[in-house]
Amino acid sequence: MFEMGQIITNENYTQAAIWCNQNGAHMEEQNSTYRIVKNPADAEPSVQEQVQMKEAQTGLTRAVRELVLAENSGASEYVKSQARDLETLAAVLRE
């Protein structure tokens, strides 16, 4: 029914808005007219945001990771693996 770049009129505005919501697009004013344009891709989370999300998901804050990774900590191999992965990701932030 609609396509990217199509000019929107007063008559088809409502239908175009519905179509845009269902098809990852929005209407944008360009040269005194409204056109259908593709929504921008979501930005990739920063390394700091990734670390914060993983810490929240796993409960493995930096202090906890240090305890888990200490010799003879008694932590399972799975938890140690999770802590190591998080430490590798977080290492970029400490450089």
N, CA, C and O of each residue as an XYZ file, in Angstrom:
380
protein
N       0.826     -1.188      0.000
C       0.000      0.000      0.000
C       0.871      1.253      0.000
O       0.658      2.160     -0.804
N       1.867      1.303      0.917
C       2.796      2.425      0.980
C       4.205      1.914      0.756
O       4.445      0.707      0.785
N       5.142      2.833      0.532
C       6.545      2.456      0.375
C       7.442      3.577      0.881
O       7.003      4.717      1.034
N       8.678      3.248      1.135
C       9.627      4.235      1.620
C       9.775      5.350      0.591
O       9.864      5.095     -0.610
N       9.799      6.575      1.074
C       9.962      7.725      0.188
C       8.655      8.301     -0.333
O       8.642      9.378     -0.928
N       7.566      7.593     -0.112
C       6.276      8.055     -0.615
C       5.847      9.327      0.104
O       6.027      9.455      1.315
N       5.279     10.264     -0.649
C       4.758     11.507     -0.081
C       3.395     11.229      0.535
O       2.563     10.534     -0.048
N       3.183     11.786      1.731
C       1.928     11.602      2.457
C       1.034     12.814      2.220
O       1.497     13.955      2.234
N      -0.241     12.554      2.005
C      -1.220     13.633      1.827
C      -2.142     13.672      3.034
O      -2.136     12.765      3.866
N      -2.933     14.729      3.118
C      -3.919     14.820      4.199
C      -4.898     13.653      4.138
O      -5.365     13.189      5.179
N      -5.212     13.179      2.958
C      -6.193     12.121      2.772
C      -5.685     10.754      3.254
O      -6.471      9.943      3.744
N      -4.394     10.498      3.121
C      -3.896      9.175      3.503
C      -3.001      9.198      4.749
O      -2.308      8.220      5.027
N      -3.009     10.298      5.495
C      -2.140     10.454      6.651
C      -2.358      9.362      7.695
O      -1.394      8.752      8.157
N      -3.601      9.111      8.070
C      -3.896      8.128      9.115
C      -3.472      6.730      8.683
O      -2.845      6.008      9.458
N      -3.804      6.345      7.469
C      -3.422      5.026      6.977
C      -1.899      4.900      6.878
O      -1.335      3.840      7.148
N      -1.240      6.004      6.484
C       0.221      5.982      6.390
C       0.847      5.833      7.775
O       1.839      5.121      7.934
N       0.279      6.492      8.767
C       0.810      6.384     10.137
C       0.692      4.947     10.634
O       1.625      4.423     11.242
N      -0.426      4.321     10.385
C      -0.626      2.925     10.787
C       0.386      2.036     10.071
O       1.007      1.175     10.693
N       0.551      2.241      8.769
C       1.497      1.450      7.984
C       2.922      1.639      8.520
O       3.673      0.672      8.652
N       3.287      2.882      8.825
C       4.634      3.158      9.336
C       4.879      2.405     10.641
O       5.940      1.804     10.815
N       3.922      2.428     11.550
C       4.074      1.738     12.831
C       4.255      0.237     12.650
O       4.947     -0.401     13.442
N       3.653     -0.323     11.637
C       3.731     -1.764     11.400
C       4.953     -2.165     10.575
O       5.279     -3.348     10.479
N       5.629     -1.177      9.978
C       6.704     -1.495      9.039
C       8.035     -0.809      9.348
O       8.866     -0.648      8.454
N       8.243     -0.408     10.588
C       9.528      0.161     10.976
C       9.871      1.452     10.266
O      11.010      1.654      9.846
N       8.896      2.316     10.132
C       9.112      3.584      9.441
C       8.423      4.705     10.211
O       7.705      4.470     11.182
N       8.657      5.905      9.758
C       7.974      7.065     10.317
C       7.832      8.115      9.229
O       8.428      8.004      8.158
N       7.031      9.140      9.517
C       6.851     10.224      8.562
C       7.747     11.376      8.966
O       7.841     11.730     10.141
N       8.402     11.954      7.975
C       9.352     13.028      8.230
C       9.103     14.162      7.256
O       8.858     13.943      6.070
N       9.169     15.382      7.778
C       8.967     16.539      6.904
C      10.214     16.779      6.076
O      11.321     16.866      6.607
N      10.024     16.886      4.768
C      11.118     17.155      3.835
C      10.602     18.099      2.768
O       9.690     17.752      2.018
N      11.176     19.290      2.693
C      10.793     20.273      1.668
C       9.297     20.564      1.681
O       8.647     20.538      0.635
N       8.758     20.836      2.848
C       7.347     21.195      3.038
C       6.369     20.066      2.717
O       5.170     20.312      2.582
N       6.854     18.847      2.595
C       5.971     17.687      2.428
C       6.380     16.633      3.452
O       7.474     16.688      4.014
N       5.502     15.690      3.682
C       5.832     14.581      4.574
C       6.064     13.336      3.744
O       5.273     13.004      2.860
N       7.173     12.642      4.042
C       7.534     11.415      3.329
C       7.702     10.284      4.337
O       7.980     10.513      5.515
N       7.528      9.068      3.850
C       7.768      7.891      4.673
C       9.252      7.571      4.603
O       9.824      7.449      3.520
N       9.878      7.435      5.789
C      11.297      7.081      5.855
C      11.490      5.946      6.853
O      10.728      5.806      7.810
N      12.506      5.150      6.616
C      12.813      4.006      7.481
C      13.335      4.508      8.823
O      14.103      5.468      8.880
N      12.914      3.855      9.896
C      13.437      4.179     11.222
C      14.916      3.840     11.283
O      15.342      2.859     10.672
N      15.721      4.633     12.012
C      17.142      4.300     12.145
C      17.309      3.033     12.971
O      16.482      2.712     13.825
N      18.387      2.328     12.699
C      18.684      1.105     13.461
C      19.011      1.485     14.897
O      19.563      2.553     15.158
N      18.667      0.607     15.816
C      18.987      0.832     17.220
C      20.502      0.835     17.392
O      21.214      0.026     16.798
N      20.970      1.755     18.211
C      22.403      1.844     18.464
C      22.850      0.668     19.326
O      22.123      0.220     20.212
N      24.038      0.185     19.058
C      24.632     -0.898     19.843
C      24.991     -0.343     21.217
O      25.562      0.744     21.303
N      24.674     -1.053     22.283
C      25.033     -0.548     23.611
C      26.548     -0.433     23.761
O      27.298     -1.246     23.221
N      26.988      0.581     24.498
C      28.418      0.765     24.737
C      28.932     -0.393     25.594
O      28.152     -1.148     26.175
N      30.252     -0.517     25.660
C      30.848     -1.581     26.475
C      30.424     -1.398     27.928
O      30.101     -2.375     28.603
N      30.422     -0.171     28.412
C      30.022      0.078     29.796
C      28.574     -0.360     30.029
O      28.264     -0.965     31.055
N      27.697     -0.057     29.083
C      26.296     -0.477     29.212
C      26.181     -2.000     29.173
O      25.386     -2.579     29.913
N      26.970     -2.652     28.314
C      26.950     -4.111     28.240
C      27.393     -4.725     29.563
O      26.786     -5.683     30.042
N      28.455     -4.170     30.152
C      28.951     -4.677     31.432
C      27.883     -4.496     32.504
O      27.620     -5.417     33.277
N      27.271     -3.329     32.557
C      26.244     -3.056     33.567
C      25.054     -4.003     33.415
O      24.510     -4.486     34.409
N      24.651     -4.267     32.173
C      23.525     -5.183     31.944
C      23.868     -6.597     32.402
O      23.059     -7.259     33.054
N      25.085     -7.061     32.053
C      25.492     -8.419     32.443
C      25.664     -8.538     33.953
O      25.333     -9.567     34.542
N      26.182     -7.481     34.576
C      26.306     -7.505     36.038
C      24.919     -7.602     36.679
O      24.723     -8.346     37.639
N      23.980     -6.858     36.150
C      22.614     -6.883     36.693
C      21.963     -8.251     36.476
O      21.241     -8.737     37.346
N      22.212     -8.865     35.333
C      21.623    -10.177     35.020
C      22.214    -11.284     35.879
O      21.498    -12.181     36.325
N      23.514    -11.221     36.110
C      24.196    -12.325     36.781
C      24.462    -12.083     38.268
O      24.688    -13.028     39.025
N      24.433    -10.823     38.678
C      24.790    -10.501     40.056
C      26.292    -10.499     40.282
O      26.753    -10.403     41.420
N      27.058    -10.604     39.201
C      28.517    -10.683     39.296
C      29.139     -9.294     39.160
O      29.712     -8.968     38.120
N      29.028     -8.483     40.200
C      29.701     -7.194     40.211
C      31.203     -7.430     40.248
O      31.651     -8.564     40.415
N      31.980     -6.369     40.094
C      33.437     -6.546     40.060
C      33.948     -7.193     41.342
O      34.784     -8.095     41.287
N      33.458     -6.745     42.491
C      33.917     -7.317     43.770
C      33.566     -8.797     43.859
O      34.374     -9.601     44.325
N      32.382     -9.155     43.421
C      31.958    -10.563     43.459
C      32.796    -11.383     42.487
O      33.176    -12.513     42.795
N      33.087    -10.824     41.316
C      33.920    -11.538     40.338
C      35.295    -11.828     40.912
O      35.841    -12.911     40.700
N      35.856    -10.874     41.634
C      37.172    -11.092     42.238
C      37.128    -12.248     43.228
O      38.055    -13.056     43.281
N      36.074    -12.331     44.001
C      35.931    -13.438     44.952
C      35.743    -14.768     44.231
O      36.341    -15.777     44.605
N      34.911    -14.761     43.200
C      34.625    -15.984     42.435
C      35.897    -16.504     41.765
O      36.146    -17.709     41.728
N      36.694    -15.575     41.238
C      37.886    -15.980     40.491
C      39.106    -16.212     41.381
O      40.152    -16.626     40.881
N      38.999    -15.961     42.669
C      40.106    -16.216     43.592
C      40.370    -17.722     43.678
O      39.461    -18.539     43.530
N      41.610    -18.058     43.916
C      41.990    -19.467     44.030
C      41.199    -20.126     45.160
O      41.042    -19.551     46.237
N      40.703    -21.340     44.900
C      39.927    -22.114     45.867
C      38.656    -21.398     46.349
O      38.273    -21.500     47.514
N      38.026    -20.684     45.439
C      36.813    -19.942     45.820
C      35.623    -20.859     46.068
O      34.688    -20.496     46.783
N      35.661    -22.030     45.483
C      34.539    -22.956     45.639
C      33.401    -22.684     44.675
O      32.393    -23.391     44.703
N      33.535    -21.686     43.829
C      32.496    -21.374     42.842
C      32.497    -22.443     41.755
O      33.530    -23.040     41.453
N      31.335    -22.669     41.179
C      31.221    -23.664     40.111
C      31.952    -23.186     38.864
O      32.214    -21.995     38.701
N      32.273    -24.122     37.995
C      32.947    -23.773     36.740
C      32.069    -22.857     35.887
O      32.579    -21.988     35.181
N      30.759    -23.051     35.953
C      29.843    -22.194     35.193
C      29.952    -20.748     35.670
O      30.068    -19.829     34.858
N      29.915    -20.547     36.988
C      29.989    -19.190     37.546
C      31.350    -18.577     37.252
O      31.444    -17.389     36.943
N      32.404    -19.380     37.346
C      33.738    -18.880     37.021
C      33.821    -18.462     35.558
O      34.429    -17.445     35.225
N      33.207    -19.253     34.695
C      33.199    -18.934     33.268
C      32.463    -17.616     33.019
O      32.924    -16.774     32.248
N      31.326    -17.450     33.673
C      30.564    -16.200     33.540
C      31.390    -15.016     34.034
O      31.409    -13.959     33.403
N      32.064    -15.195     35.152
C      32.888    -14.129     35.725
C      34.061    -13.787     34.804
O      34.385    -12.615     34.615
N      34.698    -14.817     34.232
C      35.816    -14.579     33.309
C      35.345    -13.816     32.076
O      36.002    -12.873     31.636
N      34.204    -14.226     31.516
C      33.670    -13.533     30.335
C      33.394    -12.062     30.641
O      33.705    -11.182     29.839
N      32.815    -11.811     31.796
C      32.516    -10.440     32.187
C      33.803     -9.645     32.415
O      33.891     -8.477     32.037
N      34.786    -10.275     33.025
C      36.077     -9.608     33.249
C      36.736     -9.260     31.923
O      37.318     -8.183     31.786
N      36.654    -10.153     30.947
C      37.227     -9.876     29.627
C      36.552     -8.671     28.992
O      37.219     -7.810     28.417
N      35.248     -8.611     29.096
C      34.497     -7.486     28.542
C      34.842     -6.204     29.289
O      35.035     -5.162     28.663
N      34.922     -6.261     30.605
C      35.171     -5.082     31.431
C      36.618     -4.586     31.321
O      36.892     -3.423     31.617
N      37.535     -5.445     30.902
C      38.944     -5.062     30.814
C      39.141     -3.863     29.898
O      40.033     -3.047     30.131
N      38.335     -3.750     28.878
C      38.426     -2.613     27.950
C      38.206     -1.302     28.678
O      38.813     -0.289     28.330
N      37.351     -1.310     29.680
C      37.035     -0.095     30.426
C      38.182      0.347     31.322
O      38.257      1.515     31.703
N      39.061     -0.561     31.656
C      40.172     -0.257     32.583
C      41.446      0.159     31.865
O      42.440      0.501     32.505
N      41.421      0.131     30.561
C      42.631      0.497     29.788
C      42.794      1.990     29.672
O      43.752      2.461     29.058
